[in-house]
């Protein structure tokens, strides 16, 4: 069976995030005030063939750790996504 999964990857706390800082500095010029602590990241959506949802999430987590993220400086989390 196929399970829809989202893997979110973000820099670990304490790691400089120049992309997030640039976005945060630009927001007031665009009329968005009161926004702080902006952190940039990336998300991957895909389907995993597995026996059950737990196995799909386990496979997605392994993929995140081995390919989709740098575990030294990034955290990766896998979660189920609603199909569509």
DOMITI-178151 format. One record per residue: chain; residue in one letter; residue number from 1; x, y, z of N, C-alpha, C in turn. Coordinates in Angstrom, 1 decimal, m for minus. Example, Ala and Ser with C-alpha at 12.3 -4.5 7.8 and 13.67 -1.06 7.14 Angstrom:
BEGIN
<rec A, a, 1, <13.2, m5.7, 7.8>, <12.3, m4.5, 7.8>, <13.2, m3.3, 7.8>>,
<rec A, s, 2, <12.8, m2.2, 7.1>, <13.7, m1.1, 7.1>, <12.9, 0.0, 7.9>>,
end
This chain:
BEGIN
<rec A, x, 1, <0.9, m1.2, 0.0>, <0.0, 0.0, 0.0>, <0.9, 1.2, 0.0>>,
<rec A, x, 2, <0.4, 2.3, m0.6>, <1.2, 3.6, m0.7>, <0.7, 4.5, 0.4>>,
<rec A, x, 3, <1.6, 5.2, 1.1>, <1.3, 6.1, 2.1>, <2.0, 7.5, 1.7>>,
<rec A, x, 4, <1.2, 8.5, 1.9>, <1.7, 9.9, 1.6>, <2.4, 10.4, 2.8>>,
<rec A, x, 5, <3.7, 10.9, 2.6>, <4.5, 11.4, 3.6>, <5.1, 12.7, 3.3>>,
<rec A, x, 6, <5.3, 13.5, 4.4>, <6.0, 14.8, 4.3>, <7.2, 14.7, 5.2>>,
<rec A, x, 7, <8.4, 15.0, 4.7>, <9.6, 15.2, 5.5>, <10.0, 16.6, 5.5>>,
<rec A, x, 8, <10.1, 17.2, 6.7>, <10.5, 18.6, 6.9>, <11.9, 18.6, 7.5>>,
<rec A, x, 9, <12.7, 19.5, 6.8>, <14.1, 19.6, 7.2>, <14.4, 21.0, 7.6>>,
<rec A, x, 10, <15.0, 21.2, 8.7>, <15.3, 22.6, 9.2>, <16.7, 22.6, 9.9>>,
<rec A, x, 11, <17.3, 23.7, 9.9>, <18.6, 23.8, 10.7>, <18.3, 23.6, 12.2>>,
<rec A, x, 12, <19.3, 23.0, 12.8>, <19.2, 22.8, 14.3>, <19.3, 24.1, 15.0>>,
<rec A, x, 13, <18.7, 24.2, 16.2>, <18.8, 25.4, 17.0>, <20.3, 25.7, 17.2>>,
<rec A, x, 14, <20.7, 27.0, 17.2>, <22.1, 27.4, 17.4>, <22.9, 27.4, 16.1>>,
<rec A, x, 15, <22.4, 26.9, 15.0>, <23.1, 26.9, 13.7>, <22.6, 28.2, 13.0>>,
<rec A, x, 16, <23.5, 29.0, 12.5>, <23.1, 30.3, 11.9>, <22.3, 30.0, 10.7>>,
<rec A, x, 17, <21.2, 30.8, 10.5>, <20.3, 30.7, 9.4>, <20.2, 32.0, 8.6>>,
<rec A, x, 18, <21.2, 32.2, 7.7>, <21.2, 33.4, 6.9>, <20.0, 33.7, 6.1>>,
<rec A, x, 19, <19.4, 32.6, 5.5>, <18.2, 32.7, 4.7>, <17.0, 33.2, 5.6>>,
<rec A, x, 20, <16.9, 32.6, 6.7>, <15.8, 33.1, 7.6>, <16.0, 34.5, 8.1>>,
<rec A, x, 21, <17.3, 34.9, 8.4>, <17.6, 36.3, 8.8>, <17.2, 37.3, 7.7>>,
<rec A, x, 22, <17.6, 36.9, 6.4>, <17.3, 37.8, 5.3>, <15.8, 38.0, 5.1>>,
<rec A, x, 23, <15.0, 36.9, 5.3>, <13.6, 37.0, 5.2>, <13.0, 37.9, 6.3>>,
<rec A, x, 24, <13.5, 37.6, 7.5>, <13.0, 38.4, 8.6>, <13.3, 39.9, 8.4>>,
<rec A, x, 25, <14.4, 40.3, 7.9>, <14.8, 41.7, 7.7>, <13.9, 42.3, 6.6>>,
<rec A, x, 26, <13.5, 41.5, 5.6>, <12.7, 42.0, 4.5>, <11.2, 42.2, 4.8>>,
<rec A, x, 27, <10.7, 41.4, 5.8>, <9.3, 41.4, 6.0>, <8.7, 42.8, 6.4>>,
<rec A, x, 28, <9.3, 43.6, 7.2>, <8.8, 45.0, 7.5>, <8.6, 45.8, 6.3>>,
<rec A, x, 29, <9.6, 45.8, 5.3>, <9.5, 46.6, 4.1>, <8.3, 46.1, 3.3>>,
<rec A, x, 30, <7.8, 44.9, 3.5>, <6.6, 44.4, 2.7>, <5.3, 44.6, 3.5>>,
<rec A, x, 31, <5.4, 45.2, 4.7>, <4.2, 45.5, 5.5>, <3.9, 44.4, 6.5>>,
<rec A, x, 32, <4.8, 43.5, 6.7>, <4.6, 42.4, 7.7>, <5.4, 42.7, 9.0>>,
<rec A, x, 33, <4.8, 43.3, 10.0>, <5.5, 43.6, 11.2>, <5.2, 42.6, 12.3>>,
<rec A, x, 34, <6.0, 42.6, 13.3>, <5.8, 41.7, 14.5>, <6.1, 40.2, 14.2>>,
<rec A, x, 35, <6.9, 40.0, 13.2>, <7.4, 38.6, 12.9>, <8.8, 38.4, 13.3>>,
<rec A, x, 36, <9.1, 37.5, 14.1>, <10.5, 37.2, 14.6>, <10.8, 35.8, 14.6>>,
<rec A, x, 37, <12.1, 35.5, 14.8>, <12.6, 34.1, 14.8>, <12.3, 33.3, 13.6>>,
<rec A, x, 38, <12.5, 33.9, 12.4>, <12.2, 33.3, 11.1>, <13.3, 32.2, 10.9>>,
<rec A, x, 39, <12.9, 31.0, 10.6>, <13.8, 29.9, 10.3>, <13.4, 29.3, 8.9>>,
<rec A, x, 40, <14.3, 29.2, 8.0>, <14.0, 28.7, 6.7>, <14.3, 27.2, 6.8>>,
<rec A, x, 41, <13.6, 26.4, 5.9>, <13.7, 25.0, 5.8>, <13.3, 24.5, 4.5>>,
<rec A, x, 42, <13.1, 23.2, 4.4>, <12.6, 22.6, 3.2>, <11.7, 21.5, 3.5>>,
<rec A, x, 43, <10.8, 21.2, 2.6>, <9.8, 20.1, 2.8>, <9.8, 19.2, 1.5>>,
<rec A, x, 44, <9.7, 17.9, 1.8>, <9.7, 16.9, 0.7>, <8.4, 16.2, 0.9>>,
<rec A, x, 45, <7.6, 16.0, m0.2>, <6.4, 15.3, m0.2>, <6.5, 14.1, m1.2>>,
<rec A, x, 46, <6.2, 12.9, m0.7>, <6.3, 11.7, m1.6>, <5.4, 10.6, m1.1>>,
<rec A, x, 47, <5.3, 9.6, m1.9>, <4.5, 8.4, m1.4>, <5.5, 7.3, m1.2>>,
<rec A, x, 48, <5.3, 6.5, m0.2>, <6.1, 5.4, 0.2>, <5.3, 4.1, 0.2>>,
<rec A, x, 49, <5.8, 3.1, m0.5>, <5.1, 1.8, m0.5>, <5.6, 1.1, 0.7>>,
<rec A, x, 50, <4.7, 0.6, 1.6>, <5.0, m0.1, 2.8>, <3.8, m0.9, 3.3>>,
<rec A, x, 51, <4.1, m1.8, 4.2>, <3.0, m2.7, 4.8>, <2.0, m1.9, 5.6>>,
<rec A, x, 52, <2.5, m0.8, 6.3>, <1.6, 0.0, 7.1>, <2.2, 1.4, 7.3>>,
<rec A, x, 53, <1.4, 2.2, 7.9>, <1.9, 3.6, 8.1>, <3.2, 3.7, 8.9>>,
<rec A, x, 54, <3.3, 3.0, 9.9>, <4.5, 3.0, 10.8>, <5.7, 2.6, 9.9>>,
<rec A, x, 55, <5.6, 1.6, 9.1>, <6.7, 1.2, 8.3>, <7.1, 2.3, 7.2>>,
<rec A, x, 56, <6.0, 3.0, 6.7>, <6.3, 4.0, 5.8>, <7.0, 5.2, 6.4>>,
<rec A, x, 57, <6.6, 5.6, 7.6>, <7.3, 6.6, 8.3>, <8.7, 6.3, 8.7>>,
<rec A, x, 58, <8.9, 5.0, 9.0>, <10.3, 4.5, 9.3>, <11.2, 4.6, 8.1>>,
<rec A, x, 59, <10.7, 4.2, 7.0>, <11.4, 4.3, 5.7>, <11.7, 5.8, 5.4>>,
<rec A, x, 60, <10.7, 6.7, 5.5>, <10.9, 8.1, 5.2>, <11.9, 8.7, 6.2>>,
<rec A, x, 61, <11.9, 8.3, 7.4>, <12.9, 8.8, 8.4>, <14.3, 8.4, 8.0>>,
<rec A, x, 62, <14.4, 7.2, 7.6>, <15.8, 6.7, 7.2>, <16.2, 7.4, 5.9>>,
<rec A, x, 63, <15.3, 7.7, 5.0>, <15.7, 8.4, 3.8>, <16.1, 9.8, 4.2>>,
<rec A, x, 64, <15.4, 10.5, 5.1>, <15.7, 11.8, 5.5>, <17.1, 11.9, 6.2>>,
<rec A, x, 65, <17.4, 10.9, 7.0>, <18.7, 10.9, 7.7>, <19.9, 10.6, 6.7>>,
<rec A, x, 66, <19.7, 9.8, 5.7>, <20.7, 9.3, 4.8>, <20.9, 10.2, 3.6>>,
<rec A, x, 67, <19.8, 10.9, 3.1>, <19.9, 11.6, 1.9>, <19.3, 13.0, 1.9>>,
<rec A, x, 68, <18.2, 13.2, 2.5>, <17.5, 14.5, 2.4>, <18.0, 15.6, 3.4>>,
<rec A, x, 69, <18.8, 15.2, 4.4>, <19.3, 16.2, 5.3>, <20.7, 15.9, 5.7>>,
<rec A, x, 70, <21.3, 16.9, 6.3>, <22.7, 16.7, 6.9>, <22.4, 16.6, 8.4>>,
<rec A, x, 71, <22.5, 15.4, 9.0>, <22.1, 15.3, 10.4>, <23.1, 16.0, 11.4>>,
<rec A, x, 72, <24.2, 16.5, 10.9>, <25.1, 17.2, 11.8>, <24.5, 18.6, 12.1>>,
<rec A, x, 73, <23.9, 19.2, 11.1>, <23.4, 20.6, 11.3>, <21.9, 20.7, 11.1>>,
<rec A, x, 74, <21.2, 19.7, 10.7>, <19.8, 19.8, 10.4>, <19.0, 18.7, 11.2>>,
<rec A, x, 75, <17.7, 19.0, 11.5>, <16.8, 18.1, 12.0>, <15.8, 17.8, 10.9>>,
<rec A, x, 76, <15.4, 16.5, 10.9>, <14.4, 16.1, 9.9>, <13.3, 15.3, 10.6>>,
<rec A, x, 77, <12.1, 15.6, 10.2>, <10.9, 14.9, 10.8>, <10.1, 14.4, 9.7>>,
<rec A, x, 78, <9.6, 13.2, 9.8>, <8.6, 12.6, 8.9>, <7.3, 12.5, 9.5>>,
<rec A, x, 79, <6.2, 12.8, 8.7>, <4.9, 12.7, 9.2>, <4.0, 12.3, 8.0>>,
<rec A, x, 80, <2.8, 11.7, 8.4>, <1.8, 11.4, 7.4>, <1.2, 12.6, 6.8>>,
<rec A, x, 81, <0.9, 12.5, 5.5>, <0.2, 13.6, 4.8>, <m1.1, 13.1, 4.3>>,
<rec A, x, 82, <m2.1, 14.0, 4.3>, <m3.3, 13.6, 3.7>, <m3.1, 13.5, 2.2>>,
<rec A, x, 83, <m3.7, 12.4, 1.6>, <m3.5, 12.3, 0.2>, <m4.1, 13.4, m0.6>>,
<rec A, x, 84, <m3.5, 13.7, m1.7>, <m4.0, 14.8, m2.6>, <m3.2, 16.0, m2.5>>,
end
